[in-house]
Amino acid sequence: MVEKEAPAAGKGPFVLAVLIIVLGVAWLLSARGVGLGVNWIWTLGLGTVGVLTFVLSGGLDKFSVVFGPFFIACSVLSILRQSGKLALDTELPVLVILIGVLLLVAQMRFVPPPKWFAPLGPPSR
């Protein structure tokens, strides 16, 4: 007899827990004066969205390979800009170049489509 696996718990509780932890870390960093002038809630929020893109997408696919690294890079570049190590007129072109490169990578055959993607059938007449 084949036993059925128990249904996997939704990712909602996991995502909520991670978001609460990130909020607490951001609050603590701000309260302790770490990286004065850095909006930690915004910056860690961007990084968290990038990481959660991989988690919620179930790994590497055409969606997560674009959005995950892009949001992580946004987070890193935001820290550099807010700490005065990178100018806005450098940050924005770097992000435009990065999104172009990531969109190009997503077109590669070895990057699978997302599990939730279902191609449309032929149009009906």
N, C-alpha and C positions, 0 to 999 in steps of 0.2 A: 504494500500500500504506500502511495506517495503522500507525504505530509505537505500540507500547504504552509508556506512561510507566513508568519504573522505580518499583517500590513505594517509597513514602515510608518513611523510617526511623521507627521508633517514637519516641514522645515521651519514653520512659523515660530515655535518656541525657541529653537536654536537661534534664529535671526533676532528675535526679541532680546534674548540673553546677551548676544554679542553687542547689539546696539546699546543696551543699558551699561555694559562694561565700558564701551567706548565713551559714552557720555560721562561716566564716572572718571575715567582716565583724563578726559579733556578738562573736566572741572578741577580735578586735582592738580594738573599741570598749570592751569591758570591761577589757582589759589596759591600755589607754591612759587609762582613767579618764574617758572621755567619757560625760557623762550619768550621773554617779554615782547609784547607787540605782535605775537602770533595768535591768531584766532584759532585755538585748538579744536573747538567744536566743529568749525567749518573744515579745517584741514583733516582731522581724523575722520570726519564724516565722509569726505571724498575717498580716503583710503579704505574705509570700511565698505563703501559701495563697491569699490574695485574688488576687494577680496570676496565679498558676498556674491558678486557676479559669478565667480567660479563655483562657489558653493551651491547656489541656487540653480545654476545651469547644469550642475552635475559633472563638472570637469571642463576640459578644453573642447570648444566647438567654435563654429563660425561667429557666434554671438559673443561668447566670453573672451575670445582671443582679441576682440576689438575693445569691448567696453571695460573689461577688467584692468588690463594694463593702462588704458587711457586714464581711468579714474585714479589709479595708483600714482601715475606720473603727475596728474593734476595736483595730488596731495603733496608730493615731494617738491614740485616746482612752486607750489603755494608757500611752503615753509621757506624755501630759498628767497622768494620775493618778499615775504613779510619780514624776514630777518635782514633784508637789505643786501643780500648777496646776488640778486638777480633782478634785472629791470623788467617791468611789465612789457616793454617793447621787444624784449627777448623771449619772455615766457610765452606770449601768444603765438608767435611764429613757430616756436618749437612744438607747441601743442598741435598746430595745424599740420606741420610736417609729420608728427607722430600719428595723428589720426589717419592721414593718407597712407603711411607705411602699414599701419595695422589693418586698414581696409584691404590693402594689397595682399597681406599675409592671409587674410580670411578667404581670399579667392583661390588659395592653393588647394590642390586636390586632397592632400593628406590631412587637411583640417575638416573634420566631419561636421555635418549640419547639426543644429541643436536637436535634442531628443523630442522636443515639443513641436518641431517643425513638421508640417504635413503638406507636401506639395499639392497644389490644386489639380484637379483632373482637367481633361480637355473641356473647352467651353461648349455649352449646350446650344443647339441651334433652334 
